[in-house]
Amino acid sequence: MPYGQIHKYSLDTNERTGRVEVGLFPATMSVSPAGLLFAVNFNLHGDMVPSTVSVVETESMIEIDQITTCAMPHGSRLSPDGRRHYSVCMMDDQLVEIDALDLAVVRRLHLAPGAERTRAPETTIAGAAGHDEHVVQEGARCGPTWVQTSPDGRWAYVACNKNREVLEIDLAAWEVTRRFSTGAGPYNLDVTPDGETLVVTYKGDEAVGVFDLATGKERAAVESTRRIPHGVVVSPDSRYAFVSIEGVGGEPGTVDVIHLESGTRVGSADMGKQAGGIGFWKVEAGS
């Protein structure tokens, strides 16, 4: 059976200390201050049916819940206070908000261009309403692949892979407030800790966009070392973006380092093939 697993490792010994079976094709995960891990089950198997977010208690490595969201959930990010979890669904054009304490969907926002609106929490299929189905048939799709909240918790940014846009969502009003035009295939994104810059990987253009959030304008588009840029994470000092690049065929995976103020690539390192997700581990002095 093609079920996915989550493995837990000790950073002291580099040994695996636990594992748990979750849903189909777990793609992204995040951990709350309460020690709950939220993993979106992307589900590439069979029909396009609503999938789930697995919730795992990290001490015992026990899956305590699977929360149904919508088809092909991707991105798994918590609000800065850890009280809300956000994910998007690529095939259903939805942004989904989960209460990270009650473990229940509390809000949904339909993202198809021209049909942005709040959906009922129990709605799992975007085409359930006639107007939404018409929009999908006409080809107006967001195809969201990532969501990232701002450091102050006021905004969420969503990569619309299908129509070369990043959406800015006002989380209090639960509505789209701005649209940023991007290169082809925006995929992953991150916001600098100082809240000033948005960084977006362009799978279609083999580049990385650097946006000024005050103006909403792209400050630089940095060409990737290899093809298919994937994940991106910003250093805690807001100075550098680290971008994972999958590569194609026999190419190795690569990490590019971008200096955000100048909008230039300042380094790169090859690694295993098909480099995907990426995180930044801050090392404190003396540790």
matplotlib code that plots the C-alpha trace (Angstrom):
import matplotlib.pyplot as plt

x = [0.0, 1.4, 1.1, 3.6, 5.6, 7.1, 10.5, 11.9, 15.7, 17.9, 20.2, 22.6, 23.2, 21.8, 19.8, 16.2, 14.1, 10.6, 8.3, 4.6, 2.4, 0.3, -1.7, -0.8, 2.3, 3.0, 4.5, 5.1, 5.1, 5.4, 5.5, 3.5, 4.8, 2.5, 4.6, 2.0, 3.2, 0.9, 1.7, -0.3, -1.0, -0.6, -2.1, -1.0, -2.8, -6.0, -8.8, -8.7, -10.6, -10.4, -7.3, -6.2, -3.8, -2.3, -1.7, 1.1, 2.1, 5.9, 6.9, 5.1, 5.1, 1.4, -1.0, -3.9, -6.1, -6.5, -8.4, -10.1, -9.3, -9.5, -7.7, -3.9, -3.1, 0.3, 2.2, 1.9, 2.5, 1.5, 0.6, 3.4, 1.5, 1.0, -2.8, -3.8, -2.5, -2.7, -2.5, -3.6, -5.2, -3.7, -6.7, -9.5, -8.1, -8.6, -6.8, -7.7, -7.4, -7.3, -7.6, -4.4, -5.8, -9.3, -8.0, -10.8, -11.2, -12.6, -12.3, -11.9, -11.2, -11.8, -8.9, -9.9, -9.5, -12.9, -14.5, -12.6, -14.9, -15.4, -16.5, -18.2, -15.8, -17.4, -16.9, -14.2, -14.7, -14.4, -16.7, -19.6, -21.2, -22.3, -20.4, -17.1, -17.6, -18.1, -14.9, -12.9, -14.4, -13.4, -9.8, -9.5, -7.3, -5.0, -3.5, -2.0, 1.1, 2.3, 1.2, 3.3, 2.2, 3.8, 5.9, 3.3, 0.5, -1.6, -1.1, -0.8, 0.9, -0.2, 1.7, -0.8, 1.2, -1.3, -1.6, 1.7, 0.6, 1.2, -1.9, -1.8, -4.6, -5.7, -6.2, -8.6, -10.8, -10.2, -10.0, -7.4, -5.9, -3.1, -1.8, 1.8, 2.7, 5.4, 7.4, 6.1, 5.2, 5.6, 5.9, 7.3, 7.8, 9.1, 8.9, 11.9, 11.7, 11.7, 8.6, 10.0, 10.8, 9.0, 11.0, 9.4, 10.7, 9.7, 9.7, 8.7, 11.3, 14.2, 14.6, 13.8, 11.8, 12.6, 9.7, 9.5, 6.4, 6.0, 5.5, 4.5, 7.1, 9.6, 13.1, 15.1, 14.7, 17.7, 18.5, 19.0, 22.1, 20.2, 16.6, 13.5, 14.0, 11.8, 12.0, 13.2, 14.0, 15.3, 18.1, 17.0, 18.9, 16.8, 19.9, 20.0, 17.6, 18.6, 16.9, 16.8, 16.9, 15.8, 17.8, 16.8, 18.0, 21.5, 22.0, 22.7, 20.4, 21.7, 21.3, 21.7, 22.4, 20.9, 21.9, 18.5, 19.6, 21.6, 19.4, 22.4, 23.4, 26.5, 27.1, 25.8, 26.5, 25.6, 24.0, 21.8, 19.4, 16.0, 16.6, 13.1, 12.2, 14.7, 15.0, 17.4, 18.9, 20.3, 23.5, 24.1, 27.6, 29.1, 26.6]
y = [0.0, 3.4, 5.0, 7.6, 7.7, 10.4, 9.6, 11.2, 11.6, 12.6, 15.5, 14.4, 10.9, 11.1, 8.0, 7.4, 7.4, 6.9, 6.7, 6.8, 5.9, 8.8, 9.4, 9.1, 11.0, 13.4, 16.4, 19.2, 19.4, 21.9, 21.6, 23.7, 25.0, 22.3, 19.6, 18.7, 18.0, 18.8, 17.0, 17.5, 14.3, 15.3, 12.1, 11.4, 8.0, 7.3, 9.7, 13.4, 13.1, 15.2, 14.4, 15.1, 16.8, 14.3, 15.5, 13.6, 13.9, 14.2, 12.8, 9.5, 9.6, 8.7, 10.0, 11.5, 12.8, 13.1, 16.3, 16.3, 19.4, 19.1, 17.6, 17.6, 19.7, 21.3, 23.6, 23.3, 26.5, 27.7, 31.2, 32.9, 32.1, 28.5, 28.7, 28.4, 26.0, 26.9, 24.8, 25.1, 22.5, 22.5, 20.8, 22.6, 26.2, 26.5, 28.1, 26.1, 27.3, 24.8, 25.5, 24.0, 23.4, 22.1, 20.2, 21.3, 23.3, 26.7, 28.7, 28.1, 30.6, 29.8, 31.2, 30.8, 34.2, 36.0, 33.7, 34.4, 34.0, 32.3, 28.7, 26.8, 24.9, 21.6, 22.2, 19.9, 20.1, 23.4, 22.4, 21.7, 25.1, 25.9, 29.2, 27.6, 24.7, 27.3, 29.1, 25.8, 24.9, 28.3, 27.6, 30.3, 28.5, 29.5, 26.0, 27.0, 25.2, 27.0, 29.3, 31.4, 33.7, 37.0, 37.3, 39.5, 37.1, 39.7, 38.2, 35.0, 34.7, 32.0, 30.9, 30.5, 28.1, 28.1, 31.9, 33.5, 35.2, 35.4, 36.4, 38.4, 37.4, 39.6, 37.0, 39.2, 40.1, 36.7, 38.2, 38.8, 42.3, 42.3, 40.3, 40.1, 39.2, 36.6, 34.4, 31.1, 28.4, 30.1, 27.2, 27.8, 31.1, 32.5, 35.9, 37.5, 37.6, 41.4, 41.3, 43.4, 40.8, 38.0, 35.3, 33.0, 30.1, 29.9, 26.3, 27.3, 30.1, 28.5, 31.5, 33.1, 36.3, 38.8, 41.1, 44.3, 43.8, 47.6, 48.2, 44.7, 45.0, 42.4, 43.8, 41.0, 37.8, 35.6, 32.8, 29.4, 27.3, 24.4, 23.5, 23.3, 25.5, 24.0, 25.1, 28.3, 29.4, 32.7, 33.1, 34.5, 37.7, 38.4, 38.7, 35.5, 33.1, 29.4, 27.7, 24.0, 23.0, 19.6, 19.3, 17.1, 13.7, 13.0, 16.4, 16.6, 18.6, 22.0, 24.7, 28.3, 31.1, 34.6, 37.8, 39.6, 43.2, 43.0, 40.4, 38.3, 34.7, 34.5, 30.8, 27.3, 23.7, 20.4, 17.5, 14.5, 14.4, 16.0, 18.4, 19.4, 20.8, 22.9, 24.3, 26.6, 25.4, 28.3, 27.4, 29.5, 30.5, 27.9, 25.1]
z = [0.0, -0.9, 2.5, 3.6, 6.8, 9.0, 10.6, 13.7, 14.2, 17.1, 16.1, 18.9, 17.5, 14.0, 14.7, 13.9, 17.2, 15.8, 12.9, 12.2, 9.2, 8.0, 4.7, 1.1, -0.1, 2.9, 1.3, 3.8, 7.6, 10.4, 14.2, 16.7, 20.0, 21.6, 20.0, 17.3, 13.8, 10.9, 7.6, 4.4, 2.6, -1.1, -2.4, -6.0, -5.9, -7.8, -8.3, -7.3, -4.0, -0.9, 1.1, 4.7, 7.1, 9.5, 13.1, 14.9, 18.6, 18.3, 21.7, 21.2, 17.4, 17.3, 14.7, 16.6, 13.8, 10.0, 9.1, 5.7, 3.7, -0.2, -3.2, -3.3, -0.2, -0.2, 2.1, 5.8, 7.8, 11.3, 12.4, 14.5, 17.7, 16.7, 17.0, 13.4, 10.6, 6.9, 3.8, 0.2, -2.2, -5.7, -7.4, -5.5, -5.4, -1.7, 1.3, 4.4, 8.0, 10.8, 14.5, 15.8, 19.3, 18.4, 15.3, 13.0, 9.8, 10.7, 7.5, 3.7, 1.0, -2.7, -4.8, -8.4, -10.2, -10.3, -7.8, -4.6, -1.7, 1.7, 1.6, 4.4, 6.6, 5.7, 1.9, 0.6, -3.2, -5.0, -7.8, -5.4, -6.2, -9.8, -10.1, -9.0, -11.5, -14.3, -13.4, -13.4, -16.8, -18.2, -17.2, -14.5, -12.0, -9.2, -8.6, -5.2, -4.2, -1.1, 1.7, 4.1, 6.9, 7.6, 10.8, 12.4, 11.6, 9.7, 6.2, 4.3, 0.9, -1.6, -4.7, -7.6, -9.8, -12.7, -13.3, -12.4, -9.3, -5.6, -3.6, -0.4, 2.0, 4.9, 7.6, 9.7, 6.8, 5.1, 1.6, -1.2, -0.8, -3.4, -6.3, -7.3, -10.9, -11.0, -13.4, -14.7, -12.2, -8.8, -6.4, -2.9, -1.1, 2.2, 3.9, 5.6, 9.5, 9.3, 7.1, 4.3, 1.5, -0.2, -2.0, -4.6, -6.6, -10.3, -11.4, -15.0, -15.4, -13.6, -11.4, -8.0, -7.6, -4.8, -4.0, -1.9, 0.2, 0.8, -2.9, -4.1, -6.9, -8.0, -7.0, -8.7, -10.7, -10.0, -12.5, -10.9, -11.2, -12.5, -13.6, -11.4, -8.3, -5.6, -1.9, -0.3, 3.2, 4.5, 7.1, 10.6, 9.9, 6.7, 4.6, 2.6, 0.8, 0.4, -2.6, -3.3, -7.0, -8.2, -11.4, -14.3, -15.4, -14.2, -12.8, -9.0, -6.7, -5.8, -3.1, -4.3, -1.9, -2.8, -1.2, -0.9, -0.6, -3.9, -5.6, -6.6, -6.3, -4.1, -3.8, -4.6, -3.5, -5.3, -3.3, -3.9, -6.8, -6.8, -3.8, -2.6, 0.8, 2.7, 6.2, 8.1, 11.3, 13.3, 15.2, 18.3, 19.4, 21.7, 20.8]

ax = plt.figure().add_subplot(projection="3d")
ax.plot(x, y, z, "-o")
ax.set_aspect("equal")
plt.show()
